[in-house]
């Protein structure tokens, strides 16, 4: 019997997505070291990378980077398949779906900052819905909406401004 091997050759796109996902994962792990005032209130620094990918290379690449970030970040932090993983995954999926729809809105009014704020609200909405359906089967979880909405507004604005500045500095060659 002849041994057979299958060789998978990564493309330039694969390498770019891997580099960008690595940057998002590093930010996720670094963010885990930041003390949080409230559980679940995080700046979402990795979303800066995902916004840049979305604006520069499109929704498909942003999905790859976001999902790789969720899985690898959870694995590195020891939370794979823990409730925090599922909350992160649900927030990311709802956020990606929202960004997928929002990409069809006029770019004149919907740039990185407004997309970041929309994504932040979608992310927290997805997390709250999963928490309500699975972890806290009581409507009391929705008392946290004002706190999370304020955090989504502030961090969405900051992340969007940072992504906008970085996008302005990126040249086609440095991408």
N, C-alpha and C positions, 0 to 999 in steps of 0.2 A: 504494500500500500504506500502510495506517495504522500508525504506530508504536504498539506496545503496551508498556505498562509494568506490571510487577508490583510492588505495594507491600506490603512486609511490615511490619505494624504490631506492634511489641512490646507484650506485655501487662505488667501490673504484676508478675506472676510472673517473666517474662523479665528484667525490670529487677532484681528482687530477687536472682535467681540470678546475674546478671552482677555485681552489687555484691559478693555473697558470694564468688564465684569470684575476683574481683579481690583481695579481702582474702587469700584462700588463696594466690594467685599471688605477691602481695607478700611474704608470709611465706616462701614457697618460695625466692624470689630472695634475700631477706635471709639465709635459712639457708645458702645456698650460699657466703656470705662468711665463715661461721664455720669456723675451722680444726678439722678432725676428727682425733681421736686414731687412729682406724682407718677405712679406707675403708668406706663403707656404714653407719657408725654415725652417725645424725643424729637430732636431737630430734624431727623431724616436727611442727614448729609449725603447719603448715597443717592438720593433723589436728584441731586445736582447732576451727577453723572448720567442718570437715566434721562433727564431733560435734555442734556446736551446730545445724547445719542438720538433721542426722538427728533430734535430739531435738525440735526445734521444728517443722520442716516435713515430715519424713518421708524415707523411703529414696530415693524418686525424685529429689527435689531434691538429696540428698546425692550421688547418683550423678552428676548433672549437674555439680555443683561439683567433685567429685573428678576427673572426667575432663577438665573444662576446665582444672583446675590442672595435671594431668600434661602435657597437650598444650601449653598456653601457657607453662608454666614451662620445659619442655624447649626450646621454641622460643626463648624469651628468653635461656636460658643456653647456647644453641648446641649442644644435645644431642639435637635431634629426630632420631629413628630411629637413634641411637647405642645401644650396649649399655645405658648408664645409663637411657635412656628406656624400653627394654623391661623392665628390672628394676623401674623405678618403676611402669610400667603393670601388670606382673604382680602386684606387691605390692598395688597399689590395687584391682585386680579381685578378688583373693582376700580382701582386707580388706573390701571392699564386700559380697561374697557372705556372709562371716561375719557382718557387721553386719545384713544382711538376715535371716539366720536368727535372730540373737540378739535382734532386735526382738520376736520372739514369746515370749521368755522373760519371766518375771514381773518387772515394773519395780521391784517392792519390793526385789529382790536384784540386779537388773542395771540400774544407773544409768550416768551418764556415765563414772565411773571404771572400773568393770568392763568396760564396752563399749570404752573406750579401750585397756585392757590386752589384751582379746581381739583388737581390731583391730591392735594393734602386733605381737602374736605371729603373726597371720595374714599381715600385711604381710611380715614377715621370712621367714616360711615360704614364701610365694609367690616371694620373691626368691631364696631359697636353692634352691628346686626348679628355677627357671629357670636359675640359675647352674650347677647340677649337670647339667642336661640339655643346656645349650647352650655355656656359657663354659668351665666346668671339668669336663670329663667324667671326673671321678675322685671317689671318695667322701671324699677328704681335705677337701673343702669343708665337710663336716659337723663337722669339728673346731672350726669357728668357732661352732657352735650355742650353747655356754655363754656366750660373749661377747655374741652377739646376743640371747640370751634375757635376760641381765642388763640389756642396754640397753633391750630392749622392756619389761621390767618397770618400770624406772626412768622412762623417758620416757613410757610409757603411763600410769603413775600421775600424773606431773606434768601431762601434757596433760589427763588426765581431771579432775584437781582444778581446773585453770584453766577448763576448759569448764564444769564444775559451778558455779563461782563466777560466771562470765559469764552462764550460764543463769538463775541466781538473780536477777541484777541486771537482766535484760531484762524490760521490761514489754511487754504486747501492743502498745502504741503505738509503742515505739522499735524494734520489729522491722521 
